[in-house]
Amino acid sequence: MDGLQDVDATDATSRLSMRRGRLGVLPGLLTALVHFVRQAGKGLGSLPYEYESQRRVLGLPLLSINLGLDNPGGKMRAARGVLAIGNKATGGVAIGLSLAYGVVALAPFAAGLMVLSVAGVALAAVCVVGLGLLSVSVLAIGYLAVGIVAVGTKAVGIVAVGKSVAAILGTGRAASTLFVP
């Protein structure tokens, strides 16, 4: 096989990221992102951390931090407290690396009274995809929905469907739109 050599995958990606062309720096950024995610995953698995404060409110610890994975099953650890921080968090103020349930919840996937997340269900949701009484999201579903795509009794968005609508493209009983389908 003339001219062909075995090339290490990291060499190929580093050479590709160095070369400027149509893709620019995108391959280098993707390589760095994959490396970061791998290292973060290893860090969570190998370095479990748990803390619960001695002070309790309504039977729950004031502060509960529970990070990492359980070694035998690789199950996510859960934190429960007034202020809960963990892979899965449940509490008054819940901050989760993956899931959160609470009065105020912050995580990629969350549920509660007030939520800030990628996907969430709440009384008041600020998300990419949100379901709630008040939803401010890219895809908003709720009584009062504000988003790029909004579905609700009162909906405001670029594309909106509802009873009372303000949108560029929308339909509803009382619609204020530029274009009506």
PyMOL commands that set and color helices and strands:
alter all, ss='L'
color gray80, all
select helices_A, chain A and resi 9-18+26-46
alter helices_A, ss='H'
color red, helices_A
select strands_A, chain A and resi 49-52+56-57+60-61+63-67+78-171+174-179
alter strands_A, ss='S'
color yellow, strands_A
deselect
rebuild
show_as cartoon
